[in-house]
Amino acid sequence: MGYKEEALEILKESNVIDGYSVMPVDIVQKRKEGVKRVIESIHLPRLKKGGVNGLICALYVETKYKPKIFKKSFGTIESYTCRYR
């Protein structure tokens, strides 16, 4: 087994976490543009190809939304939901 095959085997058995993700911003923007199924059609294929099986994403809510912070925050969190197993 060569080094590439060995690396791919290790990758299959490992957790790969994307700790720098701007996906929430992209998801919200694309949905505003009318794009449907943003996660499934754009992000998920890329994540799977890279062997990523976990994400850490910051949740940022602009100051102008502070009176409605919980509604805005949960709307952003909801943008991550998709039917993937």
N, C-alpha and C positions, 0 to 999 in steps of 0.2 A: 504494500500500500504506500503510495507516494504522500508527500506532505500535504498536498491539496486535498486528497481524499480523507486523510487523517483529520485535517482541519474541519472539513465538512461534517465528519462524524462527531467531533467534539461539539460543533455548533448545534447539531440536532439534539444533543443531550444537555445543552446549556440554556440558561435564561439570558436573553439579550434584551436589555432595557434601554429604550431611547429616553435619555434624560434631558434632552434639549429639543423640545418640540414646539413649533409655532402652529401646530395643526389647528388649535381652537380658532385662531385668527383667520386662517385660510378657510376653515369650514364655514364660519359665519359669513365671510365675504362671498364665498361661492354660492351659499344659499340665498344671499341677498340678490345675487345675479341670476337666480332661478335654477341653478344647478341642483339636480336631485341626487340623492344617494351618494353624497360627496365622499364619505368614508369608504363605502364599499367600492365605488368606481375609481377613485383616485388614490387614496391613502393606503387602504388595506393591501392592494397588490404590491405596492412598494415596500410596505412593512414586511409582508410575507417573503418577498424576494430577498430582503436583507436579513431574514431570520429573526426579526424583532418579534418578541412575544409579550412585551410589557412596555408601558409608557408612564412617564412622569411629566405632567404638564402643570404649569402655573395657571392659576385662575386670577385674572386681572379684571377689575371692574373700574371703568373711568369714574372720576369724581362726579361728573354730571349725573350719574346714575345712582349715587349713594342713597337718595330717598327710596329708590326701588332696588336696592342692592341684592336682596334675596331673590326677587323675581328674575333679575338680570343674571345673577350667578347660576341659578338653576337652569335658566335657558341655555347658558353656555355649557353647563355640564350635560344637559340633555342633547346638545349637538354631537356628543361623543357616542351616543347610543346607536348601535347597529346590530343586525342579526348575524353575528359571526360566532362560530364555534370552532 
